[in-house]
């Protein structure tokens, strides 16, 4: 099972590559955009798996997903410290 975290395009690198930021972290990746039906723009949110952008998300969808991941991480941390 794979878990995909929304990424945000920070730079376009040629016609089929983009530099993306993972969630709200300081982690950046290069991702191929050749599988997308339309080229992304800087600021767009993408789901990236194995180096390929699989599909685009709205900003609302991406932020909602990121908030859900934060809540899960906090719950797991609270569970770990409660033991």
N, C-alpha and C positions, 0 to 999 in steps of 0.2 A: 504494500500500500504506500502510495506517495502522498506527500503533503505539499501543496503548492501555496506559497505566500505571494500576495500581490507585490509586484515591482512597479516602479515608476520610471519612465523614460527620462533620462537626464541629458542624453546626447545621441544624435543620430550619427552612425559611423558608416558612411557609404549608403548604398541603396538597400542592403539587406541585413544590416547589423545595427544594434542599438546598445548603448551603455545604460544599464538600469540600476536603480537603487532598490535593495531588498527591504521591504517594509519601511520602517523608520530608522533603520540601522545605518551604520557606517560601512556596510558591505555593498560592493558594486560588482556587477557581472557584465560580461558581453553576451548578448543574446541574438540569435538569428531571428529575423522577422520574415523570412521567406515563406512561412506557412500561413501568415495572416492574409485575409482577403484584401485588406487595404493597408498601406504603409502607416505606421504610427507617427505621432507628432510628439515633440518634447512636452512632457507633462502628462501624457497618456499613461494609464495603468494597464499592465499586462500580466498574465499568468505565464510563467516560464518553467519549463520542465526539460531537464537534460540539455540545456543550452538553447532551446527553441521556444520562442514566444508562441503559445498555443492559441490564446485568444485575448481579446481586449476586454477590460472591465470599465464600467463607469466609475467616476470618482467616488460616488456614494457606495457602490458595491465594494470597492477596494477598502474604503475607510471602515465600513461595517465589518468586513472580514478581518482587518487588522485589529479592531476592537475586540472581536471574538477571540482571536489568538491571545491578546493581552489578558483577557479574563481567564482563559484556560491556563496560561502560564502562572498567573497570580494564584489561582486555585491549587495548582500543583505545588507551588512554593509554600503556600500556607499548610498544605497537607504534609509536606516534608518537614516543616519546622514544628508541627504539632506532635510529631512522633517522638 
